Amino acid sequence: MRKNILSLIEELMRNDDIDYAKQSSYILDEYKKANKKTKKALDNSFIALCGYSLESLINKPKKYFNFGVSF
């Protein structure tokens, strides 16, 4: 089992030429369809990845993050 999965995720994301808008839409759609238990698991995973739940990333005003990213 990998000990540093966050480093692996970071490396994979850095070297991937994904369509961020498409992937963001996919994540948002899956979150909207998810039941309460699955939303909690997703939120906890996002907290581990970046310090914010997916719910707060979705609901915070764009100016809060100041990265020029829109949803």
Protein Blocks (a to p, Z undefined) as FASTA:
>chain_A
ZZblmlmmmmmmmmpccdfklmmmmmmmmmmmpcfklmmmmmmmmmmmnopafklmmmpc
fklnonopaZZ
